[in-house]
Amino acid sequence: MIRVLAVSGSLRMEKSDTALVLNPFLEGIRSAGASVELIYVKRLKVKPCIGDFHCWYTKPGVCCIKDDMQLVYPKLKKADILVLATPVYIPLPGEMQNFVNRLCPLLEPALTWRDGRTRGRIRKEFGISKIVLVSSSGWWELGNFGTVVRIAEELAKDVNVEFAGAVLRPHAFLLLEDKEKAEGVYDAARRAGAQLVKEGKMSKTLLDAVAQPLISEEELRRRFNASHERAKAGG
C-alpha cells in the first residue's frame, strides 16, 4: 500500500482555504487505496533549525533539537509520498518554513552536481519518492504561487526525488460562495489525488480544473479595493 504523509502549514488548519482543496485531494488519494496521515504544523512544537549541521557532520541523519519533529521523522521514513500544503504568505507561514528547514536530516551528508546545480540526495532509510504541493491563495492569478512552487520544486531536487506536481487554488475563499463551481473544483481535486496514486502523476487537465477562475480579475480587484475603502472609512 502506498503511504502518504500530508503536512499542512495553514494556521487555520481544518477551517482554512487550503483545507478546501487539500481535503478532497486526500479523499481521492484514499479512494485509490493509499493510506493517508495528515498533520498540522501549528499543532507541533517545531523550533527553527540552528544551522550547525549536527545532522551532517556529528551524527548524520540525527537532529540534535529535541522537539516535536522527533515525532515526525519516523513518519517521513515510512512515507512514499510527501504532500506539502500551505497558503501563500510571504512566501510561507513561519511555522511551515521552520518545518521545511528541519528536513535537513533527510539528506545524506554528500553533495553531487545535477542539472547545473549542487544537490544532495535523500538518505536510504527514507522511502519518499515523490513530493506534491497543495496551495491556496487569495489573489486571482496563478503567478502568485511562483515562489511557493519553486520552494517545493527545489526541495524535491535537493533530495533527489520526483516533484509530482502542484495542486493550486487561487482566490480560494470564493469556493464558499459558488457551490456549483466549487463542486467542479473539488471533483477535479479528488480525481487528481486518485490519479497520483494510480498513475504516479497528475494531468494538466485536472490541475487546470482545480485552478479555474471563479470570477474575473477585474471583479476580484474591485471587491478587494471596496473592502479596503470601507475599512478606511470605518477606521
Helices and strands as residue ranges (DSSP letters): E 3-8, G 13-15, H 17-31, E 35-40, G 41-43, I 54-58, H 69-78, E 81-87, H 94-101, G 104-106, E 112-114, E 117-119, E 130-136, G 142-145, H 146-158, E 162-169, G 172-176, H 179-199, H 204-210, H 217-234
